[in-house]
Amino acid sequence: MKFNTTTLTNGLRVITVPMQDNPAVTVLVMVETGSKYEKKEQSGLSHFLEHMVFKGTPKRPKAIDIARELESLGAQYNAFTSQEYTGYYAKVSPQHIDTALDVVSDIYLHPLLDASEIEKEKGVIVEEMRMYQDMPHRDIHDIFMQLAYGDQPAGWKIVGNEQTVKSFTQDDFKKYLTDHYVAESTIVIIAGSFDEKETLLKVEKAFSNISQAKKLAKLKVEEQQSKPQLLIKYKDTDQSHIILGMRSYDAKSEYDPALTVLSTLLGGGMSSRLFQKLREEMGVGYYIRANHDAYTDHGLFMISAGIDTKRIDEVITTLINECKKIINEPITDAELKKVKDYIAGSFVLGLETSDSQAEYCAVHQILKGRVENPTEEIAKIQKVTAEEVKAIAQKIFVDEKLNLAIIGPYKDAEKETERFTKLLTFK
């Protein structure tokens, strides 16, 4: 993978990723802002703004104008909001790159933010919230973040809540746009088949009037935990959805490669220990996975599963025991090699397309402060030893970092809390 990073005179960063003879090109604009940049009364504003930029610009006054123009190119386009970044992209055939750049830069820099459209979109956002709440395998992640971080931005839902969303005014959006959509916070990534020199000049022209105001920082995440924590959300479901998670380390941490190996060993792929144990051996659930979720200033090691409600106690105990085995039992050379090869192979396959390479560069630049070539990352993974995996497991698999979130048919909160709390220990 080849890429070049250029910082323009106005502070805008541009990353070009040439992919010779690729049948597509992706234009992605990523801004370093998301739900962790919000105040409590702004909760959900970053995500709502993502919706509003597609509602029209002076050049394209209606949402249908934007949609019709992109779809007439056969474009794939969308946007996404996370805790620390928001992205807007269009993926087109190479001959349409100029139009894609024009549309994406236009909606990013010049959204109308019409008051009547804001009022209509409030209903859409509320229904989106309700949709997520009806999807317990997704909702469990919000519940877990609430448990781990409480009443601070990292613990709030990215979509916000009904009260805040219904309160937003046109002025709120304009101020947020002015505060955060500035050159210093913005990265433009072009990936695919294109002329680098020519395209760089076009990007510079398209973003020539971007604000050069100073970037606003977010509050640092506060980590406060001294014993196992539990949060149960009642829902009349046919299965229980759980996340067993531990506080870990941020994206720049020296432990990141070992944490990647550890999460893959436990719950990456169908040959992983937890998949084999819970699904193939015990037959208690359909999905089971583990991952290390790293941010700029904190991280989480999470094991998530949808399981048979009648066997939840057995599953929790099994998950904790499997974590303890990493510390107490040898990891064979054969298993370690299999895990590393799986990571390397998945890594390469995950970067086949122009949009995947564009997003890879943007996310790395924001979370790690630099774009690492995939070969660098794979090399770090290959260097991880069994002893390093055990060492990081010893650091995070401790009671004072242990959290469990559950969604399921548990009405008696006090009784169930006492029941599950007894299971939460690595000792």
C-alpha positions in Angstrom: 0.0 0.0 0.0 1.4 3.4 -1.0 0.2 6.7 0.3 1.4 10.3 0.5 0.5 13.0 3.0 0.4 16.7 2.2 -0.4 19.6 4.5 -1.7 22.6 2.5 -1.0 26.2 3.5 -4.4 26.5 5.1 -3.7 23.6 7.4 -5.8 21.0 5.6 -4.2 17.5 5.4 -4.6 15.5 2.2 -3.7 11.9 1.9 -3.5 10.4 -1.5 -3.5 6.6 -2.0 -2.8 5.6 -5.6 -4.1 2.2 -6.6 -3.1 1.6 -10.2 -5.8 0.3 -12.4 -8.3 0.2 -9.6 -11.9 0.3 -11.0 -13.0 2.9 -8.5 -11.9 6.0 -6.6 -13.0 7.1 -3.2 -13.2 10.7 -2.0 -13.4 10.7 1.8 -13.5 13.8 4.1 -12.9 13.0 7.7 -13.2 15.5 10.6 -11.7 15.1 14.0 -14.9 15.5 15.9 -17.6 13.2 17.2 -19.7 12.5 20.3 -16.7 12.9 22.7 -16.3 16.5 21.6 -19.9 17.3 22.8 -21.1 18.9 26.0 -24.0 17.3 27.7 -26.7 19.5 26.2 -25.1 18.8 22.8 -25.3 15.0 23.0 -26.1 13.7 19.6 -25.3 16.9 17.7 -22.3 15.5 15.8 -24.4 12.6 14.5 -27.4 14.9 13.7 -25.1 17.3 11.7 -23.9 14.3 9.7 -27.6 13.9 8.6 -28.1 17.6 7.9 -25.2 18.1 5.4 -27.1 15.9 3.0 -30.2 18.1 3.1 -29.0 20.7 0.7 -26.4 23.4 -0.1 -26.8 26.7 -2.0 -25.5 24.9 -5.1 -27.7 21.8 -4.5 -30.7 23.2 -2.6 -32.6 19.9 -1.9 -31.6 16.5 -0.6 -32.9 15.0 -3.8 -30.5 17.1 -5.8 -27.5 15.6 -4.0 -28.9 12.1 -4.1 -29.8 12.3 -7.8 -26.5 13.7 -8.9 -24.5 11.0 -7.0 -26.7 8.2 -8.0 -26.6 9.2 -11.7 -22.9 8.4 -11.5 -23.6 5.0 -9.9 -21.9 6.2 -6.8 -21.8 4.5 -3.4 -22.0 7.3 -0.8 -22.7 7.7 2.8 -21.5 9.2 6.1 -20.7 7.9 9.6 -20.2 9.3 13.1 -18.1 7.8 15.9 -16.9 9.1 19.2 -13.8 10.8 17.7 -14.4 11.4 14.0 -17.1 12.0 11.4 -16.7 11.0 7.8 -18.3 11.7 4.4 -17.5 9.8 1.3 -18.4 9.0 -2.3 -17.0 6.1 -4.3 -17.2 6.4 -8.1 -15.6 5.2 -11.2 -12.4 7.1 -12.0 -13.9 9.3 -14.7 -16.3 10.8 -12.1 -13.8 11.9 -9.5 -14.3 15.6 -10.2 -18.0 15.4 -9.5 -17.5 13.3 -6.4 -15.0 15.8 -5.0 -17.3 18.7 -5.9 -20.3 17.1 -4.2 -18.5 15.9 -1.0 -16.6 19.2 -0.5 -19.8 21.1 -1.1 -21.9 19.3 1.5 -19.0 19.5 4.0 -18.4 23.2 3.6 -21.7 24.7 2.7 -24.7 22.8 4.2 -27.8 25.0 4.3 -29.0 23.7 7.7 -32.5 24.8 7.0 -34.7 25.1 10.1 -37.6 23.3 8.6 -35.4 20.4 7.5 -34.0 20.2 11.0 -37.4 19.8 12.5 -38.3 17.1 10.1 -35.1 15.2 10.7 -35.6 15.2 14.4 -38.3 12.5 13.9 -35.9 10.5 11.7 -33.2 10.6 14.4 -35.6 9.5 17.1 -36.7 6.6 15.0 -33.1 5.7 14.4 -32.6 5.6 18.2 -35.6 3.4 18.6 -34.4 1.1 15.9 -31.1 0.6 17.7 -32.9 -0.1 21.0 -34.9 -2.8 19.2 -31.5 -4.4 18.2 -30.1 -5.8 21.4 -26.9 -7.1 19.8 -26.2 -3.4 18.9 -27.7 -1.7 21.9 -25.5 -3.8 24.3 -22.5 -1.7 23.1 -24.2 1.5 24.2 -25.1 -0.1 27.6 -21.5 -1.2 28.0 -20.1 2.2 27.3 -22.5 3.7 29.8 -21.4 1.2 32.4 -17.7 1.8 31.8 -17.7 5.6 31.6 -20.9 6.8 33.1 -21.9 10.5 32.8 -19.2 11.7 30.5 -19.0 11.9 26.7 -17.4 8.4 26.3 -20.4 7.0 28.2 -23.1 8.8 26.1 -24.7 7.4 23.0 -23.4 8.7 19.8 -26.9 9.3 18.6 -27.7 11.3 21.8 -31.1 11.1 23.5 -34.6 12.2 22.6 -34.5 15.2 24.9 -31.3 16.7 23.4 -32.1 15.8 19.8 -35.5 17.5 20.1 -34.0 20.6 21.6 -31.5 21.4 18.8 -31.9 24.6 16.8 -30.4 26.0 13.6 -28.0 28.1 15.7 -26.7 25.0 17.5 -25.7 23.4 14.2 -24.1 26.6 12.8 -22.0 27.1 16.0 -20.9 23.4 16.0 -20.0 23.6 12.4 -18.0 26.8 13.0 -16.3 25.3 16.0 -15.3 22.0 14.6 -15.4 21.8 10.8 -12.1 23.7 10.3 -9.0 23.0 8.3 -6.8 21.9 11.2 -9.4 19.2 12.1 -10.1 18.0 8.5 -8.4 15.3 6.5 -9.2 14.7 2.8 -8.3 11.2 1.5 -8.4 10.3 -2.2 -7.9 6.5 -2.8 -8.0 4.6 -6.1 -7.1 5.3 -9.7 -6.3 9.0 -10.3 -3.6 11.5 -11.2 -2.0 12.5 -7.8 -0.6 15.9 -8.9 -3.7 17.0 -10.7 -6.1 15.8 -8.0 -4.1 17.5 -5.2 -4.5 20.8 -7.0 -8.3 20.2 -7.3 -8.6 19.4 -3.6 -6.8 22.6 -2.7 -9.2 24.6 -4.9 -12.3 22.8 -3.6 -11.3 23.5 0.1 -9.8 26.9 -0.5 -12.4 28.6 1.6 -12.4 26.2 4.6 -12.2 27.9 8.0 -8.7 28.3 9.4 -10.0 28.8 13.0 -8.2 26.9 15.7 -9.2 23.3 16.4 -11.1 22.7 19.6 -9.9 19.9 21.9 -12.0 17.3 23.7 -12.0 16.5 27.4 -9.8 13.6 28.4 -11.7 10.5 29.4 -11.7 9.9 33.1 -11.0 6.3 34.2 -12.6 5.5 37.6 -12.9 1.9 38.7 -11.8 -0.1 41.8 -13.9 -3.2 41.6 -16.0 -5.2 39.1 -19.0 -3.3 37.7 -22.3 -4.6 36.3 -25.2 -3.1 34.4 -28.4 -5.0 33.4 -31.0 -3.6 31.0 -34.3 -5.4 31.1 -35.8 -6.4 27.7 -38.2 -9.2 26.9 -35.8 -11.0 24.5 -35.4 -14.7 23.6 -31.7 -14.7 24.3 -29.3 -12.6 26.4 -26.8 -10.3 24.9 -23.7 -9.7 27.0 -20.4 -7.8 26.8 -17.6 -8.8 29.3 -15.0 -6.1 29.0 -11.9 -4.8 30.6 -10.2 -1.4 30.6 -7.1 -1.6 28.4 -4.9 0.8 26.5 -5.1 3.5 23.9 -4.4 3.2 20.1 -0.8 4.5 20.5 0.1 2.1 23.3 3.1 -0.2 22.9 0.7 -3.0 23.9 -1.6 -2.6 20.9 -0.1 -5.4 18.8 -0.2 -7.9 21.8 -3.8 -6.9 22.5 -4.7 -7.5 18.8 -3.2 -11.0 19.1 -4.9 -11.7 22.4 -8.3 -10.7 21.1 -7.9 -12.8 18.0 -6.7 -15.8 19.9 -9.8 -15.6 22.2 -12.5 -14.5 19.7 -11.3 -13.8 16.2 -12.7 -16.3 13.6 -14.3 -19.7 13.8 -11.2 -21.4 15.1 -10.7 -19.1 18.1 -10.9 -20.4 21.6 -14.2 -18.8 22.5 -16.0 -19.7 19.3 -15.0 -23.3 19.6 -15.9 -23.4 23.3 -19.2 -21.6 23.3 -20.6 -22.5 19.9 -19.1 -25.7 18.9 -18.6 -27.4 22.3 -21.3 -25.9 24.5 -23.8 -24.9 21.8 -25.0 -21.9 23.8 -24.9 -19.1 21.2 -24.6 -18.1 17.5 -22.2 -15.2 17.7 -19.2 -14.8 19.9 -16.3 -12.5 19.3 -13.5 -10.6 21.1 -11.9 -7.3 20.1 -9.6 -4.5 21.3 -11.4 -1.2 20.8 -8.7 1.5 21.1 -9.2 5.3 21.1 -6.9 8.3 21.4 -6.8 8.3 25.2 -8.4 5.0 26.4 -9.1 1.5 25.3 -11.4 -1.5 26.0 -11.0 -5.2 25.6 -14.4 -6.7 24.9 -15.9 -10.1 24.6 -19.5 -10.0 23.2 -22.0 -12.8 22.7 -25.7 -13.6 22.2 -26.4 -16.6 24.3 -29.0 -19.0 25.8 -30.6 -17.1 28.7 -31.0 -20.3 30.7 -27.2 -20.9 30.6 -26.0 -17.3 31.2 -24.3 -18.1 34.5 -22.4 -21.0 32.9 -21.3 -18.7 30.0 -20.0 -15.9 32.2 -18.0 -18.4 34.3 -16.6 -20.0 31.1 -15.6 -16.6 29.6 -13.7 -15.7 32.8 -12.1 -19.1 32.9 -10.9 -18.9 29.3 -9.4 -15.5 30.1 -7.5 -17.0 33.1 -6.2 -19.8 30.9 -4.3 -17.3 28.9 -2.3 -16.4 32.0 -2.0 -19.8 33.6 -1.5 -22.2 30.6 1.1 -22.2 27.8 0.2 -20.8 24.4 1.7 -23.2 21.8 3.8 -22.0 18.9 1.3 -23.5 16.5 -1.6 -21.6 17.9 0.3 -18.3 18.0 1.4 -18.7 14.4 -2.2 -19.5 13.3 -3.5 -16.4 15.0 -0.8 -14.2 13.5 -1.4 -15.6 10.0 -5.1 -15.1 10.4 -4.6 -11.4 11.4 -2.2 -10.8 8.5 -4.5 -12.5 6.0 -7.6 -10.6 7.2 -5.7 -7.4 7.2 -4.7 -7.7 3.5 -8.2 -8.8 2.4 -9.7 -5.9 4.4 -7.8 -3.4 2.3 -8.8 -4.6 -1.2 -11.0 -1.7 -2.0 -10.5 2.1 -2.4 -12.9 3.0 0.3 -11.3 0.6 2.8 -7.9 2.0 2.1 -9.2 5.6 2.5 -10.8 4.8 5.8 -7.8 3.0 7.0 -5.6 6.0 6.4 -8.0 8.5 8.0 -8.7 6.5 11.1 -5.0 5.8 11.7 -4.1 9.5 11.2 -6.7 10.5 13.8 -6.3 7.8 16.4 -2.6 7.2 16.1 -1.4 10.6 14.8 0.2 9.0 11.8 -0.6 6.5 9.1 1.3 3.2 9.5 1.8 1.2 6.4 0.0 -2.2 6.7 3.3 -3.9 6.4 4.5 -2.1 9.5 1.5 -3.3 11.4 1.8 -6.8 10.3 5.5 -6.8 11.2 4.6 -5.7 14.7 2.0 -8.5 15.0 4.5 -11.1 13.8 7.0 -10.0 16.5 4.5 -10.6 19.4 5.6 -13.4 21.6 3.5 -15.8 23.8 5.1 -14.2 26.8 3.9 -10.7 25.7 0.4 -12.0 25.2 0.4 -13.5 28.8 1.9 -10.2 30.1 -0.8 -8.0 28.7 -3.5 -10.5 29.9 -2.1 -10.2 33.4 -2.4 -6.4 33.2 -6.0 -6.3 32.0 -7.6 -9.5 33.4 -8.0 -8.1 36.9 -11.0 -7.5 39.0 -10.6 -3.7 39.2 -10.9 -3.5 35.4 -13.7 -6.0 34.9 -17.2 -4.9 33.6 -20.3 -6.9 32.5 -23.2 -5.4 30.6 -26.3 -7.6 30.0 -29.5 -7.1 28.0 -32.2 -9.7 28.6 -35.4 -10.8 30.4 -34.2 -9.9 33.9 -36.9 -7.9 35.8 -35.6 -8.2 39.3 -32.6 -5.9 39.1 -31.6 -6.2 42.7 -31.7 -10.0 42.7 -30.0 -10.4 39.4 -27.3 -7.9 40.3 -26.4 -9.9 43.4 -26.5 -13.1 41.3 -24.2 -12.0 38.6 -21.8 -9.9 40.7 -20.8 -13.1 42.5 -19.5 -14.5 39.2 -17.4 -11.5 38.4 -13.9 -12.3 39.6 -10.6 -13.5 38.1 -9.5 -14.8 41.5 
